[in-house]
Amino acid sequence: MVISPAEPSKPRFLIHPISRENIATGERVNFSCQAFGIPRPAVTWFKDNRTVAKNRIEEIKALSVLTVDFVEQQDQGRYWCEANSVEGWNRSTVANLTGVL
């Protein structure tokens, strides 16, 4: 039996970040996304059209987790992840984070 290599495919998301509205300031919040494709895509996180610092992101195989340890006023905004590979590009849904006192 000959096993052929998997066909290249564009990135797609299995898990999209979930909107986290009205998080108390000082609380911790995690956003997750999981992207697949062949080859495996690189995932980049964004907040309000700017890339998020890599030290806030943990990668576990195809799962990417963005952590905000202590939600503050400046953490409020729109978050999403993008998956890129030589086969294409895809963007997750947008999650909104609103901090409340």
N, C-alpha and C positions, 0 to 999 in steps of 0.2 A: 504494500500500500504506500503510495506516494502522498505525502502531505504537502500541499502547496502553501506558500506564505499567504497570509491574509492580505486582502486587497487594501490599498491606501484609501483612507476616508477622511472627509472634512471633520473638524472638531464639532462635537455636539455635547450638550450638557445633560447629565442624568440628575444632578441636584443643582438647583438654583438657590441663591441666597434668599432667606425669608425676611420679609419686612419686619423691622423691630421698632414699632412706634411707642412713644411714651415710656422710655426706659428712665428710671430714676438716676439722677446724677450720682456718680460714685459707684454705680453697679457695673458689673462685667457683662459684655455681650460678645457672642461669637457669630460670625457669618460664615457659611460653608458653601462651596460649589464644587462640583465634580464634573470634570470634562474628559471625554474619551475621543479617540480617533487614532488612525494609524498613519504616520507615527504619532506617539502620544504628544498632545499639544502642551506648550508652555502656557501657564496661567498667570495672568497679571491682574491685580486688584486696582480699582479706581474709586476715588471719592471725589465727587463734584468735578469730574474731568481731569483729575490729577492722580498720578500713580501713588499708591500707598507704599510706605517704607517696608522693605522686605523683613525687617526685624519684628513686624507685627503679624507675620504670616507663617503658618506651619504647613508644610507639604507632606502628605502621607499617601504615597503612590499617586493616584489620580484625584485624591481629595485635597482641596486647598481650604484652609481655615484662617480667617482673619479675626484676630482678637482685639477688642478694645477693653483694656483692663479696668479703667475707671472712667466711665462716660462723663465727659465734660461738655460745656457749651460748644466748644470748637469741634467736637466729634459729630455734631449733628450734620446731616446731609444725606446725599444719595450715593449708595455703594453698589458696585457691580464688578463682575470679573469678565475678562476676555480670554479666550483660548486661541492660540496661534500655532500653526504648523505650516510646513511647506505645502500642505493640501488645502489650506484655507484659514478662515477666521470665523469666530462666532462670539456673540456677546450674550451674557446671562440676562435674566430679568433684573430690574433695579429694586434694591431694598432701601427703604427710608428709615433713618434713625433720628428720633426726636428725643432729646433729653429733657426731663422735667425735674423741677426742684422738689 
